[in-house]
């Protein structure tokens, strides 16, 4: 189906160039006229809406798979859920999220709402880990705010410095710091 192909190529363009690709560039990539492209998506915003909805749906499905994967232990599930990125965007640059926020505020609002509301699975894993004494008791709300705040601050920094940091690498490093901290070995050891 042509609409699926348009979405696939759009996601590829967003992964490669960010969300600032033009409909003309996209039409050229697809080997079609801009008019034909606009017949499927009357505006770039509508195309971005569908791309974001698709990414959110993919993340929800992947989170359910992780939560129900009996081959993973609790901490592996927690880490995988915290670094969850749609497969199509694994190598996207962190600054692309900031571009979405800046140039497409309505589409960013959809993603931002998801980022702020998708914590049910994480809360369950944290509760399970605390109950099993694998995670120390923490204020889950503060954990989430540190996570979101860290992600958003890193987006700003990547945009200002134009540093091409992959979203996957950034998320992994941030989650490693959140889960493992910064201390090495036994805190009470003296060198």
Secondary structure, DSSP 8 states (H G I E B T S, - for coil): -HHHHHHHHHHHHHHHH-TT--HHHHHHHHTS-HHHHHHH-SSHHHHHHHHHHHHHHHHHHHHHHHHT-TTS-HHHHHHHHHT---GGGTT-BTHHHHHHHHH-HHHHHHHHHHHHH--HHHHHHHHHHHHTTSS----HHHHHHHHHHHHHHHHHHHHHHT---BHHHHHHHHHHHHHH-S--S-TT---
